[in-house]
């Protein structure tokens, strides 16, 4: 924990600083030779006598092992090593290395802890999280992302095996959302989707949960005669039949044919979504696949060529009934999720018109949600709708940067009671404007893991489908805490997000029956630390969480 974080907290800081100094004296903690200032918390070099103030701790810089000789028991820890970065709050030290003591387990003495393999001052807690496994909430379906427009690129990537390992073996991601390509793209394109599902299955040891969502019906079923829409809200919808009625039977037949085609390719979706973002039409000069449905058939005022007109739209309720009837005799019958609106507040507009006997899960997106000011009341209202409808909630599409993804995933899972959280793009082109919002960026030769990957990995790697969220009560406004319990209670995972700018020292109270073994991982979005394993939770139960960062503590037996 760095002094720049400790020294900015106000009246309580002197007591914390004294604790750290005492914790590293000759009798109570690590000591290097006769230099009692070593690892003392500091703000400037003058605080450290013959030593330097580096990353808020009194030590010496180095670039070779011999330079640490005067600090007996220390070695030169390279600035790129995780221990040096951890001491510096997830940022790289400015010197080539730091003189520190290597450690194993929790053998650094009182007042210090073994963090990422080096002894580090241990502060008093500034916040506390208490886990209560007796208070249970939703069962986790999983976390993952969508493969929408880059299935062919992913399946044909020259580093495919390593890329698949990253996406499915190292991450914990167990959900895949596929864009329905049947009748939209070439028929043979389903082979790439099948290859991706097969690769995920091989690495997970079981098939991923798959969601097949339609981004548009085929052009033959669209009023504008095209897959994409652009500035034509009155015709970006379902086509009409000869008698003037909307072509619900054609849509239903398309969905049955789609499921038969995917089954032939070896893909049996667990869920289907009839229309992605049914409330939305692309703006001018931004052609995209879409098809608007109102909650129930009717008209809406839209702007066409600068003039307001009344446009007629089909009803999502009637489309749902038609599709459900058309696929009822398939084996297996996929579950239907609805309505997949752009924002979670809009689910309430569609839900009263849906025949819940035909809907297995309520799905929503989080577009328009500002990670710094999420409408928590509306999310909690949504959670109430899910409970009253006795239907699970799934967040099936969102795009945000790494820190924003961590915040929104927490709120969707905790305040919204969602059982699933999916990022929009599993992979994105490295040259695309929104490349940083994909989990992994790819180009023609290589790939790079992006910050949203680490955010979701913190939730997914040490949980699994079937885990149950349990109560995690915290005392700090800036802290977001969630806890997840494995079936049987042998494993417990606590995920902590610090939304504020300043570091928090969080004491975790996992409960008397909690597993004893643990591993701490941390990502600091404003630094260089990404999913760094910091070792076991110290005996004092305190973990340091820099501002705008996420920490996972995984307990196991």
N, C-alpha and C positions, 0 to 999 in steps of 0.2 A: 504494500500500500504506500503510495508516494506522499511525501510531505506536502506537496502542492494541493493534494486533496484534503489532507488532515488539517492543514493550517487555514483553511477557508471556511470553517464550520461554526465559529463563534465561541461562546463562553466555555463550552464543554471541552474544547481542544486541549488546553493545558493538561487536564487530567489524563487524556488519552496519550499525549506525548510523554508524560511522566511514566505511564505504564509501559510504553515501549522502551524507554531508556532503562527502567528497572528490569524489564524482561530480558535485556541483553547484557546485564552486568555479570561480574565474575561468578556469582553464585546461582543465577537464575536463568541463564541462557547462553548463547554462543558468544565467544570472545576470541579475538585474534591477537595473540601475543599479549603485550601489555597495553594495547590501545583500547581503552574503555569506551572511546567514542564510536567504535566500529559498529555499523548498522544502526546507529542512533538516528532517530527521525530528525530531519533537518530541513531548513529552508534556504540556507546559503552556506558557502564554504566556511565562513567564520564560526558556524555552529559546530564544526567538526575538528578543530585543532589542527593536527598534522594531516588530516584526511581531507577528502573532497565530498561535497554534497552532490550526489549523483542519484537521480530518480528518487529524491526525497530521503535517501539513506546515506549515512557516512561510510564511505569506502574509498577505494582508489580505482582509477581507470587502468586499463592494461591492454596490451596486444600480444603478450607472450607470457607463458607460465611463470618465468623467472621474476617478472615484475611484481608478483604478489608475495615475494619471500618475506617481506617485513610484516605481513599479515598472516601469521602462522595458522595453518589449517585451512587457508583459502587457496583457490586456484583461479585462473583467469577464465571466466565464463564468457564465451564469445557473444557479441551483441545480437547475433542471429539465433542464439539458443533460446528455447522457450522459457527457461528459468530467468534469464536476464530480461526478456520481454515482459514476463509476468511481474517482476519486481517493478517495472516501469509502467504499470497500469495498462499493459497491452501495447505499448509503443516501443519502438526500437531505441535502445540507448544511443546517445550521441557519440559515445566513445567506442572504440573497436571492441572493448570488452570491459567487464567489471570483476573485481576481486571479491569472490563470494565463496561460501562453504557449500560443497555438495552434501546431499543428505539422502537418506532412504527412510521411508515411512515417516513417522512423526517423532524424529529424534533430535530436534533442534533445541530442546529445553523450553522452560516456561517463557512466555512472552514472544515466542517465535514459532513458526510452523514451516514444514517442508512443503514448498509450493513449486511444482514443476522441477523438482530435483535440487533446489537450493533453499537454504535457510532464509526466511523472510520475516520481518517484524509482523506480529499479529496484534491488531488493534482491538479495543473494546467494541462491542457491537453498537451500531447506530440504528438498527432495525431488527425485528425478530419475525420469523415466520413459523407458525405453529400448525402442524399437520394433524388433522383429525380423521383417521381412516374410517370411523364409524359413520361419518356423514358423507353419503355417496350421491353422485349425480349421474351424468350420461355415460354410456359405454362407447369407447372410441372405435370408430370405423377405420380411421387412419388418416395419413397425410400423403400428399403427392402433388401431381401437376398434370396439365393437359398436353397432349401431342396433337396439335391441330393442323397446321399448314406445313410442318417440316418433317412429316413421317418419312418421306423418301430420303431426305438428307440425312436423317438420323440412321436409318437402316443401312445406308450405303457409306457411312463415314469410314475412312481408312483406319481410324483407331477405335473401331466399333467395340471390340472386347473390353478395352480399358474404359471406354466411355460408358458402356453398360455396367461395368463394375462400380463406377462412380455413382451412377444414377440409382442402382438398385441393390448393390451389395454393401456399400459403405454408408448409405444414407438412412436406411430404415423406411424409405418411401414405399408404401404398399398400395397406393391408389393411382390409377391411370384414367384419364378422361380422354376419349377419342372423339374426334369430329367425324360425323357420319359422312363418308365420302361416296357412298353408293348413289349412282345417278348424278353425282356432282362432278367427280373426277373420273379418270379412266378406271374401268372395272378392275384391271390388274393391279391398281394402286393398293388394294386391300392386302396384298402380300407383304408390303412394308409394315403395315399395322400389325399383322400377324407375327412378323419377325420380332417386333419390339415386345409384344406380349410374351412371346416365347422366351426372349432374353431375360425379361423380368422374372418369369416363372422359374427359370433355371437358377437364378441368383437368390431369389427369395426362398426357394424350397417349396413354394406353393404359388398358385396363380394369383396375380394382383386382383384387387377389386377393380372392375372396369365399368366405366360409365360411357355410354355412347350418346352423344348429344347432337342434335341437328342444328346447324348454323343457318341453313336455308333449305326449303324443299327444292327439288329440281326446277329448272327454268320453265318446264312445261306446266308446272303447278303454281307459277307466280303470275300475278296480275301484270307485272312489267315485262314478262317473258325473259327474265334474266336471273342468274344466280345472285348477282350483286345489285345493290341499290345505291343511288347517289342523287340526293336532292329531289327525290320523287316520293315523298311520304304517302301520297294518296294511292300509289300503285305498288308500294313495297309491302305486299301482302299476298294472301292466297288468291288464286284465280277463281273465277266463277264458272259454273257449268252452263249449259244451254238454257236452262230454265231460270238463270239469274242467281241461283243459290251458290254459296261458296262450296268449293270442291273438297269437302271433308272426306267423302269416300276415296277420292284420289290420293289424299294425304295418307289415309289409313292403308291403302294398298301399297303406297311407297314405303311405309314403315315396315310392313310385313315382308316386302321384297328385300328391304335392307337387312333385316334380321336373318333372312334365309341366306343372303349373300355373305354376311359376316360368319354365319355358322359354317358355310362351305369353306371359308378361309380359316376355320379353326378358332373363331372368336365367339364366345357366348357371353354377351354383356350381362353384368349383374344388374345394372340399372340403365334405363334410357331416359333422355330428356327430349320432349317433343319439339321444343323450339328454344334455342338459346336467346336470351334477352327479348322475350316476346313483346315487351313494352317499348322497344327502341327502334329507331330508324337512323341510318348513318346521315351525317350532315352533308351539306354541299361540298363537292370536291374531295370527298373521302369515301370512295367506292368500297363497300364491304358487303359480305353476305349477311342478309337479315330477312325477316318476315314478321310483320307486326300482327299481333292478336290482342284484342281487348279481352278483359276478363270474361265478358259475355258479349255476343254479337250486338253491334250498334255503330254509332258514328262518333267521330272526334274532329275537332277543328284543327286543321294543319295549314301550313303556309306553303303554297306552290307558286313559283315565279313571282314572289313578292305579294301575293294575294291570299287572304284567308279563305279556305274552302272547307266544307263539311265532307269528310271522307268516310266511307263505310268500311268496316273491318269485321273479320270473322271472330267468333268467340273461342277463347282457349278452352272453355268448358265443353263445347261441342266437338272440338278437335280431340280432346282427351277421350271422350266417350267413343268416338269413331275408331281411334287407334286401339284403345283397350279391347274393343270388340273384335277387331281384325286380328289381333295376335293372341287371343285367349286360348286357342287350341295348340299353340306352339309348345314344344317341350325342349328345354324348360321355358317358362314364361318369364321374361325379365321384369324386374320391379320398375315401376314408373316413378320418377321424381318430377316435381313441379313446384313453382312455375319458372325457376331460374331467372328471376328478374335482375335488372342491372343493380338495384339497390335493395337492401334488406327491408327497408320501410315499405316497399311496394308489395311484399308478399301478402299483406293484409288486404290489398285491393282484389287480389285474385282468389284468395282462399275461400271466401263465402260462396263462390260460384262453382267450386270444384266438388265433384263427387268423391269424397274421401275413400269410398270403397274401391276407387280406381287409382288412388294415389298411395304409394308406399313410403314416400319421404318428401319433405318440404325442402326445396333447394333455393338458394339465393346467392347473389354476388355482392361485392362490397364497393362497387364503383361509387365515387362521390364521398367516401368516408375519408376524412382527414385523420391520419394517425395521431396528430396532436390534439384533436378535439372530436373524438368519436361520440356519436349520439348513443350513449349507453342506455338511456331510458328506452329508446326505440329497439335496441338489441334485446333488452330484457323483456319488452313486450313481445318480441318475436319468440323468445324462449317460452313465454307463457302460451302463445298460440300453439307451439309444438307440443307442449304438455297437454293442453286441452284437446288437441286433435289426436293425441296419442301417436304422433308421427315423429321420427327422428329428423333432425335438421342437418343439412349439408351445405357448406360454403364451397361452391364448385368452380369459381373463377374470380381471380383478382390479380392485379399487377401493382407491385410496389417495390421500393428499394429494400435493402436488407433490413435496416432498422424498422422501417415502416411495416414490413412483413411480420417481424417479430411482434410488434405491438398489435397489429390487426389479427394475427393468428390467436394471440392470447384473448383478445376481446371476443372474437367469434366463438372460441371454445368455452370460455368461462362465462362471459355475460350473455352471449347468444345461445349457449348450450349446444353448439354444433358438435356433431360426431365426426366431422371431417373438415379438412381445410386443404384446398387445392390452389396452387399458383396457376396462372393462365398458361405459362410456357415452361414445359420441361426443358426444352432447348430453344435457343434463339440464335439468329445469325449475329455474329460478332460485329458486323457492319451496320446492323439495324439501329435506329434511333433509340429504341427501348431495350437494347441488348442487356443492360445492367439489371433489368427486371426479370429476366429469365433465370431459371435455376443454373443452367450451364450455357455458356456461349460457345458456338462452334464456327469454324471456318473450314476451308477445303482440306486442311491438313491436321488441325489440332483442335483442342477444346480447352476451356478455362471455367473453373467453378466460380460462380457469382455469389454475392452476399446473400440473396434470398435463399440459396441452397443451405447456407449455414444456419439461417434463421429457422427454417423448417426442420433441418436435421437435429437441432437442439430439442425439438418436441418429439421427433420420430425415432431417432436412433435408439433411445433407451425406453421406448414404449412399443406397443404392438396392438393390432386390432384385437378387441376384446378386453383391453384394460379399462378400468373405471376411474373416472375423475373423482377425487375425494377433496375434502375441504382443506384449504391452505390459507389461513388467516394471517394477514400482514399488517404492520403498524405504520408504514411509511407511504405517503401519498404518491411518491414517485415510483414505488415498487409494484410490479405486477407479478403475482405468484400463482402458480397452479401446481397440483400434485396428482399423480396418476399411479394407481395400484394394480399390480398384475393379478390375474385370477389365482386364488390360493394364498395371496398375500406375501409371496416370497420375494418380490421385487417392488420397489417404490422409487418413483422418479419425481423430482421437484424441479420445476423450470421457473427461473426468476429473470425478469426484464427490468432494468433500471432505465426509466424514461427521462430522468433528470440529467443535468449536466455534471453533477458532482458524484464522487464515489460514495457508495454505501458499504458498510461492513455489516453483513446480515448474519444473525445467528439463526440457525435452522434447528427447530425442535421437531424431529420426525415422529415422535411418539415412542412409548415404552416398548412396543412390540415391533418396532421398525428393524429391518435387517441391519447388521453391523458393518458390513463391508460397503465401501462407497468409492465413486470416482467423480471428480469434478472436471467439467469442461467449460471453456469460456470463449466467447467471441466479443471483441471490442471493435465496434464498427468505425470509430474514429481513429483507431490504431491499426496495427498490423496483425494482431492476434486473431486467428480464425480456428474455431473448434479445437483449441489447445487443451490437451489433457494436463491438468495441474496436479494430479495425484489425488490422494484421499482427502476427504473433509477432515480438517484438524480436530483433535480431541475436543477442543472448545466449541466446535460446531460452527465456527465463523468463516464465512467466505467473503472476499472483497469483490465488489461489483462496480467497476468504473462507470461513469456516466455513459448513457447510450450504448449499453452492452447487454448481453444475455448470458446466463449461466445455467447449466444443468448439473444437478447433483443426483446421481443414480445410485441408489442403495440396493444391495443384493445379498442373499444368504450364501 
